[in-house]
Amino acid sequence: MARYHSNRMRTANPRWNLAVADIVKTIADVEFGGELPSFVPDTSIEATRRFGKQVGWNTPRFTDHEGARKEGLPGAIVPGVMSQGFLGAMIHRWAPDAEIIAIDTIFRAPVQVDHPHTITGVVTDIDEDEGTVEIDITVTNEAGETRVFGTATANAPTRWAYQNAVSDMTSIFSRIIVGELPAHFVWQDERCVAFLSIRPLRPGHTLVVPRVEVDHWIDLDDETVAGLMRVARIIAHAQQEVYRPAKVGLLIAGLEVPHAHIHVSPIDGLCDMDFASVGPNPGDEALAAEAARIR
């Protein structure tokens, strides 16, 4: 049995098509027996190679099908901790402000690389006094065979705590814009600013943010939206020239900070837009160097 503990974190993923009604904000939104929206994680060889490189597990069993077969495996397999990361990501997809206490899992069989898998979950217990939720989670392959199953325990905020957290978060980008908080800017004009993310998906990952504080981007006026996209395109051209990626990805999520913004980042594959594997803060010196390259 594997056991995963997590500090509070949020994730988002462009491949998850989640309706607003599916997102749990407080424990009052949780229903006993309710099903979490399922999703298909990125189990490609490119994703496991990137993961292996990041954590120093660049071994054939995770990164090379032929090498894994020589070890007696059916092919490359997804590292167990990466699979547990997918489980945690699914929970935060469903409840972005939840705090995962633990995930207990049993691996019945390896999660094979380059094979589609589906992760599902169902709420099996709610303790409103403690603010905790238990969720049974299952990973199945394309044949419907269970590869991993387990139980997760998470804290979901009360409505009061959520409203206070949102109130605290609302001004983060505005405080950066007015200079109360530091950032490495690559663009500023009368409608918007652009600065580097302190948790980059890839080097050069930039946030394009309107000066006006609006939560949902669809509520912005047409001129502001056009201005944001124009600047995002300028930033993307600069990233393409500096980093030479396969493409420059663009994403609007808005779940992590209630102030509309666009993520613009160099990518070489869909896994490069996966916020479940976001990198650590590179530090001021590295960010300053990247900002200078983009400018």
N, C-alpha and C positions, 0 to 999 in steps of 0.2 A: 504494500500500500504506500502510495506517495502522498505526502502532505505538503501543501503549499500555503504559506502565510504571506499576506500582502499589507503594505501600508496603503493609505488612501491614494488612488490614482484615477485618472480618467483616460479613456481611449475613444477613438473614433476611427472609422474605416470607410473609405469611399465606396467599397463594394457592398456595404450594408444599406439596403433600401428600407429605412425605418420610418414609418409614419409617426407624426407627433403623438398620436393617441397611444402608440405602443410604448412610449417612454415613461418609466416610473420616476417621479420626482420625489415623492415621500412615501412613507410606509402606508399611508392611507390609500395610496393608489394600488397597492398590492392585493391581489385576490388569491385566496386559497384554491389550489388546483389550476391556477392560471399558468398558461404556457408562455415561456420566453420565446421571442422570435428566433427561429432557427437560422443558421447561416452556414455557408461552406467556407472553411478557412483555406488560406493559401498554403497548400502542402507541396508546392512545386520544388524541384531540385534547386532552383535559383534561391528560393526563400530559405531552405535549410542550409545552403552554402553560406548565405549572408549571415544567418544566425550562428553557424559554426565558426565563422571568421570572427564575429564579434565576441564570442565567449571563449574562443580558443579550443573549440572542439572540432577541428577541421580533419575528422577521421573518415575513412571510406564508408563506414556504416551509415553515416548521415549525409554524405556528399557525393557518393559515387555508387551507381547501381552494381557495376561489375565487382568493385572492391567489396561491397556488402555481401554479394553472393559467395565470394571466396571465404567469407566468415560464416557461411551457412545460413544467411538470411535470404528472404525471397527478393530482396532488392534494398535500396536505401530506405531508412526509416526516419521518421520525425523524432527528434530528441524528446524524451518524456517531459522535460521542463518546458519545452516549446509548446507541447500539446497542452500542458496545464496553463500556459500563458494564453492559449486560445480560449480556454474555459473562462479565465478571468476576464478576458476581453469581451466575451459574450455577455457576461453579467454587467459590465460597465456600459455596454451598448444598450442594454435594457434599462439600467438604472445608473446613469452617469455619475450621480453623487453618492452612490453607495460605497461603503467601506467593507472590503472583503476581509473577513476574520480568518477563515481557513477554507481550503478545498482538500477534501480527502478523496483520493482516486484509487481505483484498481485497474491496472492495465491487463486486460484479458488477452490481447494480442497486439503486435506492433501496429502503429499508424504508418502506413506505407506512403513513401514519397511518390508524387505524381499520380496518386489515386484520389479521386474526389471523396471527401468525408463530410458528413453533416453533423453538427452539434445541436442538440435540443435540450431543453430544460423545463422543469415544471416545479411550481411552488408547492412544497409539502408541509410547511409549518410557518406560522406567523405568530410572533410574540410581541404584541404592541407595547407591553409594559417595558420590555427590554429593547425594543426597537430592532429586533433581529428577524431575519427571514432565512429559512432553509430551502435549498433548491436541489432537486435530483437532476444530475446532468449526465447525458449519454453521448458518446461519439460513435457513429456507425459509418461503415464503408458503403460503397456503391451497391453491394449485394444485400445491404440491410443488416449486416452482422455487427454486433456490438464489439467495439475494440477497447473502449474505455468507458467506465461509468463511475459515478461517485456522488458525493454530497458536498455542497458549498453552504457556508454560513456567512451571512453578510448583515451589516447594519444599514438600515435605510433611515434617512433623516426624518424627523417629524416635520410637519408643515411649518411650524414656527422656525425651526432650525434652518430649513431650506430657504425660507424668505429672508432670514438674516444673512445667510451665506451669499445669496444672490445680491443682496444690498451691498455687502462687502466687496463682491467681485466686480460690480458694475463699473466702477471707476478705474479699474486697472489700466486699461488702454488709454483712457482719458488722462490719467495721471502721467503716463508715459508721454503723451502728446504735449502736455503743458510743461514737461520737464521735471515733475516731482519724482519720477522713477527713471533710472537710466535705460538706455537702449542704443543699439547701433543702427542708425538711420542710413538708408540708401536713397530715400526720396522724400521730399516735402513740397506740397503746394497748398493752395487755398482750400482744396476739398479733402485731401487725404494725405497720409504719410505711409511710408513703408520702412520696416525695420526687421532685422534678423530675429528669428525665433531662438529662444534660449534652450529649447529642446528640439533640435533640428531632426527632421527625417533624413536629410542628407546635407552636406556642407552647402551653404548658400540658401537654405530654406528661409523664405521671406514672408512676412505678413503684411498685407496691404489693408490699411484700416482707415475708414472715413473719420474725419474730425467730429462729425455729428455723432452723438451717442445713441444709436438705434440698435436694438437687440437683433431683430430678424432682418436679413438683407432684403427680403421682398417688400419691406416697409420703407425702404429708402426711396427717395425721389429719383426720377429717370436720369437727371443730370449727374447725380452722385454715382449711380450704378455705372453709367457710361464712363465717368472719370476713373472709377476704381478699375474697370476692365482695361482702360487705356494704359493706366500705370502698371497693372499686372502684366500686360503685354510687353511694355518697355523693360520691366524687370526680367521677364522670361527671355527676351532677346539677349540681354546682358548675361544671364545664366548660361544660355546656350553657347555663347561665345567663350565664356570663361571655363566652364566645366565640360563641355562637349558631351552631354548626356544623350541617350537615345531620344528622349523627349523631355519637355518641361511640363510637369503636372500642375494642374490647378484644381483646388478643392475649396468649396464653401461648406462648412459644417455648422459651426456656431454653438456647439454644445458645451465647449469648455469655458468660454467667457461670453457673457451676454452682451457683446458689442460686436456688431457685424464685422467680418474680416475675411480676406481671401488668403489661402495658403498657396504659395507659388514655390515649387521646388524641382530641382533637377531629378530625373528618374531614369532608370534603365529597365524597370519592370514594375508590375502592379504592386509587388511586395514593398517597393520603395515608398508607397503611399499608405503603408499600414502603421497606424499610430500605436499599435500594440507593441511595436519594436522600436519606438522612438529612442533616440540617443540621449546621453546625459548632456548637461550644460558644458559646452566646450571651454568656457572661460572667456573673460574679457579680451585677452590678447588674441586668441584665435578668432573670435567673432569680429574684432576690429579689423583683422587681416582680411577676412572674407568680405566684410562690408566694403573695404577699399577696393577689392578686386571687382565687385559688382558695380560700384560707382564709376 
